[in-house]
Amino acid sequence: MESEPTRIMIAVNESSIKGYPHPSISSKRAFEWTLQKIVRSNTSAFKLLFLHVHVPDEDGFDDMDSIYASPEDFKNLERRDKARGLQLLEHFVKSSHEFGVSCGAWIKKGDPKEVICHEVKRIQPDLLVVGCRGLGPFQRVFVGTVSEFCVKHAECPVITIKRRPDEIPQDPVDD
Amino acid sequence: MESEPTRIMIAVNESSIKGYPHPSISSKRAFEWTLQKIVRSNTSAFKLLFLHVHVPDEDGFDDMDSIYASPEDFKNLERRDKARGLQLLEHFVKSSHEFGVSCGAWIKKGDPKEVICHEVKRIQPDLLVVGCRGLGPFQRVFVGTVSEFCVKHAECPVITIKRRPDEIPQDPVDD
């Protein structure tokens, strides 16, 4: 007697070392962990919902010369960022299908922690999965602003998945 | 091709209204949610590990007259608390068996957040589930010291499960 599938929303972001379209170490880890430890062989009982929140650059000109930018340049930038976000999601969608679990994916723009909680309210998943940077080898301070905020504010159960110690880059910013 | 079962540790405590052996609303909710949304029909793929941390009273005499207590009274108190903790766990063990999922259960004494993280280190579960009080109807402040500590410090993924709004008692202390 199986009811509706368990809908798991997974927040994914890009690597801060390699940039788009490469997923961050913690996003990959969160995704793979969910498949291995939760979904397992019961693929038809789960649906994965990938959310990527694109953070706009403050000035919108991170790697182009702002002085000569025209309105057309802005548009191209928007398009390029969207395309890169889609490529990022493609990785997870493809892997999900290979594993045999159904999924959906979408991009939103804004402050990740706010957008994730807003999307939880809108979509009402059964579970939200967020990767987080955990404790670096020389840190005693928790690095995980987004995950911490979601644990407190998201209106559904939240699972936080730290990286494995061997996955932690020397510089905690390099995720 | 199934590997080892996913080992889910669930921290459970007693109701602060009804006391032992009644489980708290958030413990029951965490347990039932785990069965319904994670384990589902795939019962052989999971093993539940129930941990109850008994918090000793500061003076060891919460409901008896301390003046006339003998060393023998202390022993009886210890035994009685242990018996009540076991009865609490019995609820979860019985329900697990009815659901068809295998489980283990044990009691430790001490500060719940410290003991839970210590037991995670010792037992190495795949996932730790902690219920938490969430946001009360008139609160903006997160009530969940234990869960917050575990999210930060436990050496495994942690899922925090808030109560449903209709389960929140008027006084947030009554859990």
Interface residues (C-beta under 8 A of the other chain):
Chain A: M1 E2 T6 W33 K37 I38 R40 S41 N42 A45 D126 L127 F142 S147 E148 V151 K152 P157 V158 I159 T160 I161 K162
Chain B: M1 E2 T6 W33 K37 I38 R40 S41 N42 A45 D126 L127 F142 S147 E148 V151 K152 P157 V158 I159 T160 I161 K162
